[in-house]
Amino acid sequence: MSTTATAHHPAHAQPRGGHLTGTAPLLRTSLRHDGRLLAPWIAIATLLSASSVLVYPWVFPTQQSREGLAAAVGSNPALGLIFGPAYDLSTADGFNAWRALALGGFLSALGAIFAVIRATRAQEDSGQAELLASGVLGRGSRLLTGAAMALIGSLVLGVVAALVTVLCGGGWEATLLLGATFTATGWMFTGVAAVTAQLGADARTASSMAVGTLGVLFVLRGFAYSVDAPGWTSWVNPLSWMTETRPASGNTWWPLALAVALTLVLLAVAFTLQARRDFGQGTITPGPGPARGKDTTAWRLAVRLNRGPLVTWALASLMLGVVFGYLATSITDIFGADPAVQQILAAGATSPDELTSAFVVTILSLVGIIAAVPGVQIMLKVRSEETVDRVEPILATAVSRTRYYARHVLLALGASSLYVLVAGAVIGWLAGTADIGVGVGDVLRQAVATLPAVWTVVAVSVAVVGARPAVALVAWVGVLVSFLLTLLGPTFGLDDWVLGISPFWHVPDVSAADVDLTGLAWISLVTVGFLLVGFVGFRRRDLAR
C-alpha cells in the first residue's frame, strides 16, 4: 500500500478533538451515574440558606431579640471564626448572609473536590481509567470531565439554593449574590482539586491536599476577620473574596470575577501538569517501601495505614492551637470593640471573666469537634480496606476480628484525644502570656473535660462501620450534629433537650465553683453503648457487607 493511501486510511486518521476526544459522551455517562452524588451537597446548602430566612422572623420577631442576637454573636468570637463577620443581623437577608455564606461555600467546595478526585485519580487507582483509555478517549478527557461535573454541580447548587431561598422569603439581589458565592467557591476549588489530582500519589493524597488547602484558607479567613486584621489580608485569601461581596449589606458583585479568573488559571495549570505526569502516578512521587515488611502486628498496621493523615492532623492541631490561642490573647480587645457586648457588661448581666471562661469552653468544644474528624476517618479507612479485599487475608491469620477492630478503634480515640490536648496546651500557653485570667493549667483541665464528648462522636463512627457499613456516610452524623448544635443551637435559643443531643453540651466549665460531672457520666455511657454495637456488629457480620 502506498504511503499516501495509508495516510488517508480511516483507521489511521487522527480522532477529532485530539487531547479531549470522547469528553462529551464520557461527561453524559458520568453525570448519569455519578451526578446523584452531588445531590447531598446541594440539599444541605439549600437547607442551610432557606432555613435562615424561614427561622429568622420566628426566632427573632422583635428589635430587642435581634439586638440580643448581635450581642450573642459579638460575645463569642468563635462564631466569627467559623461564620465570618456579621455585617447586618437586623434583617433576614443579613442573617442569612452571615449564617450561610461561609458554610455554604465550604459545602460547595467539598462537593467539587470529591467530584474531581473521583473522576480522575480515583479512577486511575481502581483501574477504571485504564479501561476507558483503551477506547477512543483523549488523555485530557477524564480531567475535563471531572472538572465539568464539579463546575456544573457548583452552578446547580448556587442556583437551587438561591431560588429556594427566594421562594422562602429571601430578597432577590442579596439571595442571588449569596448563591453566586456558593458557585464561585465551588469553582475555585474545582481548580484546586484539579491541580492536587496531578500532584498526589493517589486519590487519598490528592483529596487530602485539596481539603487541607480548603481548611487552612477557611480558618485563616475567619481568623483575619475575628482579630480585625489589616484590609489587605482580605484580598490574599480567595475565600475572603466571597465575604467581601457582602450580600444584603453592600451587594458587591465584582469579587466574583476574581474567583472565575483564579479558576481558569488553576485549570490551566492542572492540564499542563496532567500532560507531563505518568499515568497512575503523581507529580510528587512517593519513595520506595522497605524491602521487607515490618508491620507484623495489627497495631502497627493500623498506624501505617493512617500514618500520613496522622502527621497532617498533628500539624493541623498545632496550627489550631496557635490560631485559637492568639484569638484568646485578644479576647479583651474583641469584647471592648463590640458595642452590644459593652452594653451587656454595663448592665451587669455578666462579667469579663465569665465571658472569657465561656469562650475557652466554646473554642475547646470546637477543637474537639475538629479533632473528632481524623478519628472518623480512621474508622472509615477500616471500611475502605474491606471493600478492596485487604482485610480478609489478615483475618485468615492468627489476628481475630475483635483484635483487628480494637486496634483501629484505639488509634481513632487516642489520636483524637492527643490532638485536643496538643491544641489545648498551645492555647493555654499563649493565653498565659496575656493578662486575661486564664493559664495553661486552666485550659488543659478544660481540654481533658472535653475528651469524653470527642469519644462519643468517634464512637458513632465505630458503631456505623462495625454494624452498618453500607451507610458509611452516617458515621459523620456525630460531627455534623455536634457542630450545628454547639455553635448555632444557643444562638437560636433551642431547648435544653435539643442542645443535649450534642455531647459537647454536657461538657462543664471546670473553672466554675461547683462543677457538675453528671453530663460527662451520661455521655460516657452512651459512648460505651456505641462501642459495644460496633464490636458486636463487626464480629458477626460478613466482610464487605
VONUZA-613022 format. One record per residue (C-alpha): residue in one letter; x negated, y negated, z. Coordinates in pm, whole numbers, padded with zeros to 5 digits, always signed. Layout:
<sites>
AXYZ
...
</sites>
This chain:
<sites>
M+00000+00000+00000
S-00132-00345-00087
T-00227-00600+00173
T+00046-00834+00052
A+00312-00567+00082
T+00200-00476+00430
A+00206-00835+00547
H+00567-00878+00438
H+00697-00544+00562
P+00973-00595+00825
A+00806-00359+01071
H+00503-00586+01089
A+00686-00917+01097
Q+00641-01139+01399
P+00965-01134+01607
R+01146-01463+01622
G+01076-01659+01939
G+00732-01501+01990
H+00637-01555+02353
L+01004-01592+02456
T+01156-01322+02236
G+01457-01149+02394
T+01524-01416+02658
A+01889-01473+02564
P+02008-01108+02589
L+01795-01049+02899
L+01946-01356+03066
R+02301-01245+02984
T+02232-00899+03125
S+02063-01038+03436
L+02349-01276+03507
R+02598-00992+03469
H+02412-00756+03703
D+02236-00991+03950
G+02443-01306+03930
R+02661-01188+04218
L+02356-01203+04446
L+02372-01582+04421
A+02731-01587+04549
P+02648-01578+04923
W+02421-01883+04896
I+02690-02071+04705
A+02960-01971+04954
I+02760-02067+05265
A+02650-02404+05126
T+03007-02480+05016
L+03144-02383+05356
L+02882-02598+05529
S+02979-02908+05331
A+03356-02859+05313
S+03391-02775+05682
S+03223-03105+05775
V+03490-03324+05616
L+03766-03097+05741
V+03649-03077+06101
Y+03529-03436+06148
P+03866-03616+06184
W+03992-03336+06407
V+03696-03322+06645
F+03614-03695+06637
P+03950-03873+06596
T+03864-04194+06785
Q+03589-04453+06774
Q+03487-04357+07126
S+03439-03994+07030
R+03231-04098+06730
E+03011-04314+06947
G+02970-04012+07174
L+02860-03808+06874
A+02599-04071+06787
A+02474-04062+07146
A+02456-03681+07148
V+02259-03679+06824
G+02028-03957+06943
S+01956-03785+07275
N+01849-03463+07105
P+01553-03526+06870
A+01552-03156+06782
L+01869-03221+06582
G+01689-03484+06380
L+01404-03242+06320
I+01645-02997+06155
F+01914-03215+06002
G+01722-03533+05932
P+01820-03890+06018
A+02183-03973+06092
Y+02237-04291+05891
D+02612-04313+05949
L+02819-04092+06178
S+03126-04316+06178
T+03278-04159+05864
A+03345-03806+05747
D+03120-03851+05442
G+02836-03986+05654
F+02872-03698+05898
N+02874-03450+05610
A+02560-03605+05462
W+02379-03570+05795
R+02500-03218+05868
A+02480-03061+05522
L+02211-03234+05315
A+01904-03069+05467
L+02057-02727+05534
G+02246-02713+05204
G+01926-02789+05016
F+01743-02528+05225
L+02002-02263+05130
S+01986-02359+04764
A+01607-02336+04771
L+01612-01992+04934
G+01860-01860+04678
A+01644-01995+04395
I+01323-01846+04538
F+01472-01499+04575
A+01628-01513+04226
V+01295-01600+04061
I+01089-01345+04254
R+01349-01073+04198
A+01343-01127+03821
T+00965-01149+03794
R+00724-00987+04041
A+00980-00754+04198
Q+01048-00602+03857
E+00676-00557+03799
D+00636-00385+04137
S+00928-00148+04072
G+00827-00061+03714
Q+01139-00216+03555
A+00929-00482+03387
E+00721-00218+03210
L+01032-00056+03071
L+01158-00393+02949
A+00821-00474+02793
S+00835-00154+02589
G+01120-00311+02389
V+01134-00628+02185
L+01056-00871+02462
G+00811-01161+02474
R+00558-01198+02753
G+00722-01508+02898
S+01082-01389+02867
R+01117-01248+03218
L+00976-01561+03379
L+01206-01781+03175
T+01500-01555+03260
G+01427-01571+03632
A+01383-01948+03621
A+01700-01991+03417
M+01900-01780+03663
A+01776-01990+03954
L+01841-02317+03771
I+02193-02209+03675
G+02263-02076+04024
S+02146-02403+04185
L+02360-02603+03946
V+02667-02391+04020
L+02600-02422+04393
G+02588-02801+04377
V+02895-02831+04155
V+03110-02585+04353
A+03010-02737+04689
A+03087-03088+04564
L+03423-03004+04406
V+03548-02802+04702
T+03437-03075+04943
V+03619-03341+04737
L+03935-03128+04744
C+03899-03110+05122
G+03890-03489+05150
G+03535-03598+05072
G+03466-03918+04881
W+03379-03873+04516
E+03048-04057+04483
A+02898-03955+04817
T+03003-03591+04774
L+02882-03562+04414
L+02546-03709+04517
L+02525-03464+04807
G+02597-03173+04572
A+02333-03308+04333
T+02073-03295+04614
F+02157-02927+04666
T+02098-02861+04296
A+01780-03070+04278
T+01630-02893+04580
G+01706-02555+04425
W+01544-02665+04102
M+01225-02783+04271
F+01182-02453+04450
T+01261-02266+04131
G+00937-02420+04010
V+00757-02338+04336
A+00867-01974+04320
A+00770-01950+03953
V+00418-02058+04048
T+00385-01831+04352
A+00513-01540+04142
Q+00194-01577+03938
L-00033-01625+04239
G+00081-01347+04475
A-00047-00993+04452
D+00307-00854+04481
A+00666-00966+04524
R+00649-00981+04903
T+00340-01202+04898
A+00485-01429+04630
S+00811-01464+04821
S+00631-01534+05149
M+00421-01806+04986
A+00728-01978+04840
V+00935-01951+05158
G+00637-02063+05364
T+00598-02371+05145
L+00968-02446+05193
G+00941-02401+05570
V+00637-02627+05606
L+00789-02905+05396
F+01120-02872+05581
V+00959-02910+05924
L+00733-03195+05811
R+01031-03380+05664
G+01224-03361+05990
F+00916-03446+06197
A+00840-03758+05992
Y+01192-03891+06042
S+01206-03794+06410
V+00891-03989+06503
D+00971-04278+06268
A+00659-04219+06057
P+00544-04481+05803
G+00767-04520+05498
W+00513-04377+05255
T+00543-04035+05419
S+00894-04007+05271
W+00750-04005+04920
V+00479-03741+04960
N+00729-03472+05062
P+00973-03360+04789
L+01239-03270+05046
S+01231-03626+05176
W+01323-03748+04827
M+01662-03587+04876
T+01708-03754+05216
E+01627-04090+05061
T+01929-04060+04829
R+02135-04142+05143
P+02481-04014+05042
A+02762-04225+05195
S+02515-04484+05326
G+02340-04607+05012
N+02417-04357+04733
T+02079-04387+04562
W+02059-04155+04262
W+01715-04223+04115
P+01512-03995+04353
L+01679-03704+04176
A+01471-03790+03868
L+01156-03720+04071
A+01290-03374+04152
V+01357-03299+03784
A+01008-03417+03687
L+00845-03202+03957
T+01047-02900+03842
L+00925-02939+03485
V+00563-02976+03595
L+00577-02668+03818
L+00740-02457+03546
A+00471-02564+03300
V+00203-02460+03549
A+00380-02128+03606
F+00393-02042+03236
T+00025-02135+03198
L-00073-01905+03486
Q+00156-01629+03360
A-00015-01630+03020
R-00354-01576+03183
R-00293-01313+03452
D-00285-00936+03407
F+00048-00757+03409
G+00132-00635+03761
Q-00149-00839+03915
G-00152-01182+04076
T-00392-01465+04008
I-00507-01416+04369
T-00607-01051+04373
P-00636-00855+04700
G-00962-00694+04800
P-01011-00317+04768
G-00889-00098+05051
P-01114+00127+05261
A-01250+00442+05103
R-01093+00644+05384
G-00768+00560+05560
K-00798+00460+05926
D-00431+00426+06021
T-00390+00757+06200
T-00111+00656+06440
A+00241+00526+06394
W+00149+00209+06583
R-00149+00128+06360
L+00063+00196+06054
A+00332-00046+06176
V+00070-00316+06236
R-00094-00263+05897
L+00237-00276+05710
N+00308-00615+05865
R-00044-00749+05904
G-00011-01033+05653
P+00319-01171+05789
L+00195-01130+06147
V-00104-01355+06079
T+00109-01603+05884
W+00365-01631+06163
A+00090-01671+06422
L-00035-01976+06234
A+00324-02098+06197
S+00379-02071+06573
L+00072-02284+06633
M+00200-02542+06386
L+00544-02543+06551
G+00379-02592+06887
V+00187-02892+06758
V+00494-03047+06591
F+00727-02996+06887
G+00454-03088+07134
Y+00384-03416+06960
L+00757-03480+06947
A+00774-03419+07322
T+00499-03672+07389
S+00705-03932+07200
I+01033-03848+07372
T+01035-04164+07584
D+00989-04386+07279
I+01255-04196+07087
F+01510-04237+07366
G+01419-04603+07407
A+01477-04674+07037
D+01829-04528+07031
P+02096-04777+07147
A+02354-04506+07211
V+02118-04325+07448
Q+02028-04650+07620
Q+02399-04711+07682
I+02433-04369+07848
L+02127-04427+08066
A+02253-04770+08167
A+02588-04621+08269
G+02409-04374+08497
A+02562-04069+08325
T+02221-03905+08319
S+01854-03978+08382
P+01544-03976+08161
D+01410-03670+08347
E+01732-03478+08280
L+01722-03571+07911
T+01359-03459+07890
S+01435-03124+08056
A+01731-03067+07826
F+01510-03150+07528
V+01249-02894+07636
V+01521-02627+07672
T+01653-02711+07324
I+01319-02708+07143
L+01216-02380+07306
S+01550-02229+07206
L+01481-02345+06851
V+01130-02196+06872
G+01288-01872+06995
I+01531-01859+06703
I+01248-01915+06457
A+01027-01659+06634
A+01305-01400+06601
V+01277-01422+06221
P+00949-01221+06196
G+01099-00964+06434
V+01393-00916+06199
Q+01155-00899+05903
I+00955-00621+06069
M+01274-00417+06116
L+01383-00477+05756
K+01038-00358+05646
V+01129-00022+05801
R+01428-00009+05568
S+01228-00110+05259
E+00972+00162+05333
E+01260+00408+05349
T+01405+00310+05013
V+01071+00368+04836
D+01036+00713+04997
R+00733+00638+05214
V+00890+00729+05548
E+00988+01089+05478
P+00627+01211+05422
I+00527+01054+05755
L+00813+01219+05942
A+00717+01551+05783
T+00408+01544+06007
A+00396+01551+06386
V+00544+01198+06406
S+00903+01211+06534
R+01176+00972+06424
T+01202+00817+06768
R+00829+00761+06791
Y+00809+00610+06443
Y+01102+00375+06504
A+00988+00282+06855
R+00651+00156+06729
H+00819-00082+06485
V+01070-00198+06747
L+00792-00268+06998
L+00600-00460+06733
A+00907-00665+06643
L+00985-00753+07004
G+00622-00808+07100
A+00534-01026+06802
S+00839-01250+06853
S+00757-01284+07222
L+00395-01372+07152
Y+00495-01644+06906
V+00727-01805+07161
L+00456-01804+07426
V+00191-01941+07189
A+00416-02224+07075
G+00522-02288+07435
A+00160-02309+07552
V+00076-02563+07281
I+00389-02767+07356
G+00312-02762+07728
W-00049-02863+07675
L+00047-03159+07457
A+00336-03259+07684
G+00100-03253+07981
T-00117-03519+07817
A+00176-03764+07824
D+00350-03914+08123
I+00691-03756+08067
G+00720-03547+08383
V+00661-03211+08211
G+00349-02996+08238
V+00218-02681+08077
G+00344-02465+08364
D+00698-02601+08331
V+00709-02533+07957
L+00560-02184+07989
R+00817-02088+08255
Q+01093-02210+08025
A+00938-02013+07737
V+00942-01695+07947
A+01307-01756+08032
T+01380-01784+07659
L+01238-01440+07575
P+01546-01229+07669
A+01754-01430+07421
V+01493-01369+07149
W+01502-00996+07224
T+01880-00991+07185
V+01860-01147+06838
V+01591-00899+06728
A+01788-00611+06883
V+02077-00687+06645
S+01847-00601+06353
V+01730-00287+06538
A+02090-00168+06561
V+02171-00252+06198
V+01861-00091+06046
G+01891+00212+06271
A+02264+00279+06238
R+02397+00097+05928
P+02107+00006+05697
A+02340-00013+05396
V+02450-00353+05530
A+02097-00473+05600
L+02195-00838+05549
V+02390-00816+05875
A+02052-00798+06051
W+02031-01177+06002
V+02362-01243+06178
G+02194-01291+06516
V+01958-01554+06377
L+02232-01738+06187
V+02487-01740+06470
S+02228-01845+06727
F+02109-02129+06508
L+02454-02267+06435
L+02591-02238+06788
T+02277-02356+06966
L+02227-02670+06759
L+02577-02759+06638
G+02806-02596+06893
P+02764-02854+07173
T+02793-03139+06923
F+03135-03013+06814
G+03249-02965+07173
L+03316-02593+07130
D+03450-02395+07426
D+03202-02216+07651
W+03323-01872+07543
V+03236-01959+07182
L+02898-02105+07271
G+02832-01796+07484
I+02820-01582+07169
S+02471-01721+07117
P+02226-01556+07359
F+02035-01884+07385
W+02335-02048+07553
H+02263-01825+07855
V+01904-01948+07893
P+01891-02159+08212
D+01688-02471+08276
V+01421-02332+08507
S+01333-02681+08629
A+01678-02719+08787
A+01718-02697+09164
D+01944-02390+09151
V+01853-02157+08865
D+02125-01908+08772
L+01981-01598+08605
T+02314-01419+08567
G+02336-01506+08197
L+01994-01356+08127
A+02100-01035+08303
W+02408-01004+08084
I+02227-01061+07755
S+01960-00813+07866
L+02233-00550+07899
V+02356-00640+07551
T+02000-00601+07422
V+01973-00254+07573
G+02305-00161+07409
F+02186-00273+07065
L+01858-00084+07108
L+02041+00237+07202
V+02266+00207+06898
G+01961+00159+06676
F+01762+00452+06812
V+02055+00695+06816
G+02156+00591+06466
F+01806+00627+06323
R+01762+00969+06482
R+02089+01105+06344
R+02140+00953+06001
D+01995+01065+05670
L+01695+00872+05546
A+01758+00605+05280
R+02132+00623+05357
</sites>
